[in-house]
Every structure is written in C-alpha cells, then in structure tokens.
Amino acid sequence: MNLRVKELTGGLLPDVNSESCASRGVLEHVTSRWAVLVLAVLLDGTHRFSELRRAVGGVSEKMLAQTLQTLEQDGLVLREAYAVIPPRVDYSLTPLGEEAAQHVWTLARWAESRVPEGASSPTRPRT
C-alpha cells in the first residue's frame, strides 16, 4: 500500500463509499466545477494565472486561486514561482494530476455530448 494512502487511511484500504474514506475529499476537489475546467486547460501544458483565468470562463480570481491551491495541496498541480520582476508563477499538472485530468476531461466531454439530447434539463421526464 502506498505510504501516503496508508497515512491518510490509517492503514485501511481506501473505499470511496465509506463515510470516513479520505478519497472522498480528493474526489470532491477533482470533480468540482472549477477544478474540472482548470485541469482540462492544464492538459494543454503550463499556464500562468492570468492565462487560466481567461481560459476558464466565469471563474473569479478568488475561486481560481482557491481551486489551484486545493489542487496543489492534493498533489495534482505544480506551482512554480520565479523570483523575477514582475513576479511570475506557472501552473502545470503533476503526473498524478495529468491522470486525474484525463479522467475528468472524459466526463466533461461526455456531458458536452449529451447537451443536445436535453440531459441538462432538470424537468426532462425519465423514460
């Protein structure tokens, strides 16, 4: 068992259906609206904060900063700050982040493909 997984789970095997499983927090972070979009943009490579803000329509500076910080804490995003004037900070995916991004991007593409069918309509009757 991975040492970090062992640390997070107290030695128990991860089970996302378990109320106390640490994977729930990571799952929540990765599948949040802004995280999915940020991860998708970072699949294209390294970006600066302002580039990410322009690429992710509708995200506020505050939410983007919080999302990037959370993804960095989860080990999915790498933040590299350069001691230059003006300050420069680059964001990129870690190998784990690239893996997660591929999965959530697949889900996002699936959601896009279902919009013409009315999947986004909450009042659509089930058949």
Disulfide bonds with the S-S distance in Angstrom:
none
